[in-house]
Amino acid sequence: MIAVLGGNGHVSSAFAAELERRGLAFRVLSRSELDYTSFAALTRFLRREKPRFLINAAGYTGKPNVDACETKRADVLLANVVFPQVVANACETAGVPWAHVSSGCVYSGGRILEDGCFRVEKNLALPHLRCLVDERPECVAGYREEDVPNFSFREPPCSFYSGTKALAEESLAGAPGVYVWRLRMPFDEVPGPANYLSKLLRYERVYDNVNSLSHRGDFVRACIDLWERQAAPGIYNITNPGFVTTRQVIACMQRVWKLSRPFAFWEGDEEFYRHAAVALRSNCVLDSSKLLAAGVRMRPVMDAVEDALDRWTTGRPDL
Ligand SMILES: NC(=O)c1ccc[n+]([C@@H]2O[C@H](COP(=O)([O-])OP(=O)(O)OC[C@H]3O[C@@H](n4cnc5c(N)ncnc54)[C@H](OP(=O)(O)O)[C@@H]3O)[C@@H](O)[C@H]2O)c1
């Protein structure tokens, strides 16, 4: 049996669907049924049920968005930093291998090819870099797993949410045999409040930036593939290869759904943060070649976006 922590969450429910599809026995735990944030309760459960693997897909993301984490700091710290340590200790005590769902939001920007070398650029939205992204995308590369997070408490500024996700990764670095799976701005064909594509449809104005993304179904498939292949533990960027600009995703929506509705964009960071956001947003490009080297292939990001729009479960949005 595989234990999944996170109740009916956005990510835990996708793991449950994929485990079901593969015919693998699993049990999803919700805090209302078993307080898995308690070391004693979780250890008792692990010793009794002896799962062969545990996936921690529980955490505090902030609703309706990451801004909520700025005001609920104690809850965010407990859920995103202290709790993963509880899981690490319980799993080590009970001898259960496990994986932690982290986030790509621990970075800002990407790596830019200049004079034959890559250099870090934390803001790809600067006008001259946006031109580079559109015109010479081959000159933009993502952060690799060995790159130290640069949108974190150690390298501010960052959002409180991102700071806690980076701190959890740091605190898990010494834990033996643990996978850290980085998800990034999940999307798929099922409309919902946590789906990046639904969010774009909902915004009054859209913030244009450059990002790697993870198709939610592709993400959980890749994670379970890694485990089934017995890939080396450690951090993995689990994003669909490549990156997109928000404008490219919107253009794809307009093409696939034949939308005539115009989308309005914020003029830039200054206007966006003055009117629409409290916490700084992580926008970043990730390199997923470690995943590929482990034998796990994901679709290129734009193929996955177009496919999700094509298969949008409620049909073409009526806009
Ligand atoms: N959604 C995203 O955009 C995104 C992107 C990158 C990474 N992630 C990471 O993916 C993981 C799951 O996120 P999600 O999007 O599935 O969030 P979600 O839909 O809010 O589900 C998270 C689950 O965690 C449990 N939980 C909530 N508050 C908690 C707390 N204070 N302490 C312990 N558990 C708590 C809840 O399960 P119970 O039923 O057990 O209470 C909840 O269903 C998180 O670690 C998040 O940081 C998410």
The ligand as a Tripos MOL2 file, in Angstrom:
@<TRIPOS>MOLECULE
LIG
   48    52     1     0     0
SMALL
NO_CHARGES

@<TRIPOS>ATOM
      1 N1         -1.2820   24.0980   -6.2670 N.am      1 LIG1
      2 C1         -0.1500   24.6480   -6.6460 C.2       1 LIG1
      3 O1         -0.1480   25.6260   -7.4290 O.2       1 LIG1
      4 C2          1.1740   24.0740   -6.2020 C.ar      1 LIG1
      5 C3          2.3170   24.3880   -6.9190 C.ar      1 LIG1
      6 C4          3.5290   23.8730   -6.5030 C.ar      1 LIG1
      7 C5          3.5940   23.0690   -5.3750 C.ar      1 LIG1
      8 N2          2.4590   22.7910   -4.6830 N.ar      1 LIG1
      9 C6          2.5920   21.9780   -3.4670 C.3       1 LIG1
     10 O2          1.7620   20.8350   -3.5650 O.3       1 LIG1
     11 C7          1.3330   20.4350   -2.2540 C.3       1 LIG1
     12 C8         -0.1640   20.2340   -2.2890 C.3       1 LIG1
     13 O3         -0.7820   21.4350   -2.6860 O.3       1 LIG1
     14 P1         -2.2820   21.4740   -3.2440 P.3       1 LIG1
     15 O4         -2.2970   22.4360   -4.3570 O.co2     1 LIG1
     16 O5         -2.7840   20.0870   -3.4660 O.co2     1 LIG1
     17 O6         -2.9990   22.1400   -2.0030 O.3       1 LIG1
     18 P2         -4.4880   21.8610   -1.4420 P.3       1 LIG1
     19 O7         -5.4120   21.5680   -2.5660 O.co2     1 LIG1
     20 O8         -4.7720   22.9830   -0.5320 O.co2     1 LIG1
     21 O9         -4.3290   20.5140   -0.6080 O.3       1 LIG1
     22 C9         -3.3970   20.4550    0.4340 C.3       1 LIG1
     23 C10        -3.8700   19.4810    1.4790 C.3       1 LIG1
     24 O10        -2.9660   19.5990    2.5650 O.3       1 LIG1
     25 C11        -3.6820   19.4440    3.7740 C.3       1 LIG1
     26 N3         -3.4120   20.6290    4.5750 N.ar      1 LIG1
     27 C12        -3.9780   21.8450    4.4880 C.ar      1 LIG1
     28 N4         -3.5040   22.6590    5.4450 N.ar      1 LIG1
     29 C13        -2.6260   21.9320    6.1420 C.ar      1 LIG1
     30 C14        -1.8400   22.1940    7.2820 C.ar      1 LIG1
     31 N5         -1.9000   23.3870    7.8900 N.pl3     1 LIG1
     32 N6         -1.0270   21.2140    7.7270 N.ar      1 LIG1
     33 C15        -0.9890   20.0160    7.1330 C.ar      1 LIG1
     34 N7         -1.7590   19.7000    6.0530 N.ar      1 LIG1
     35 C16        -2.5580   20.6520    5.5870 C.ar      1 LIG1
     36 C17        -5.1630   19.3180    3.4610 C.3       1 LIG1
     37 O11        -5.5240   17.9470    3.5730 O.3       1 LIG1
     38 P3         -6.4110   17.3480    4.7990 P.3       1 LIG1
     39 O12        -7.6800   16.8560    4.1700 O.co2     1 LIG1
     40 O13        -5.6140   16.2430    5.3120 O.co2     1 LIG1
     41 O14        -6.6240   18.4450    5.7720 O.co2     1 LIG1
     42 C18        -5.2650   19.7520    2.0140 C.3       1 LIG1
     43 O15        -6.2220   19.0180    1.2980 O.3       1 LIG1
     44 C19         1.7820   21.5500   -1.2940 C.3       1 LIG1
     45 O16         2.9640   21.1700   -0.6360 O.3       1 LIG1
     46 C20         2.0860   22.7140   -2.2410 C.3       1 LIG1
     47 O17         3.0670   23.5760   -1.6960 O.3       1 LIG1
     48 C21         1.2410   23.2500   -5.0730 C.ar      1 LIG1
@<TRIPOS>BOND
     1     1     2 1
     2     2     3 2
     3     2     4 1
     4     4     5 ar
     5     4    48 ar
     6     5     6 ar
     7     6     7 ar
     8     7     8 ar
     9     8     9 1
    10     8    48 ar
    11     9    10 1
    12     9    46 1
    13    10    11 1
    14    11    12 1
    15    11    44 1
    16    12    13 1
    17    13    14 1
    18    14    15 2
    19    14    16 1
    20    14    17 1
    21    17    18 1
    22    18    19 2
    23    18    20 1
    24    18    21 1
    25    21    22 1
    26    22    23 1
    27    23    24 1
    28    23    42 1
    29    24    25 1
    30    25    26 1
    31    25    36 1
    32    26    27 ar
    33    26    35 ar
    34    27    28 ar
    35    28    29 ar
    36    29    30 ar
    37    29    35 ar
    38    30    31 1
    39    30    32 ar
    40    32    33 ar
    41    33    34 ar
    42    34    35 ar
    43    36    37 1
    44    36    42 1
    45    37    38 1
    46    38    39 2
    47    38    40 1
    48    38    41 1
    49    42    43 1
    50    44    45 1
    51    44    46 1
    52    46    47 1
@<TRIPOS>SUBSTRUCTURE
     1 LIG1         1 GROUP 0 **** ****
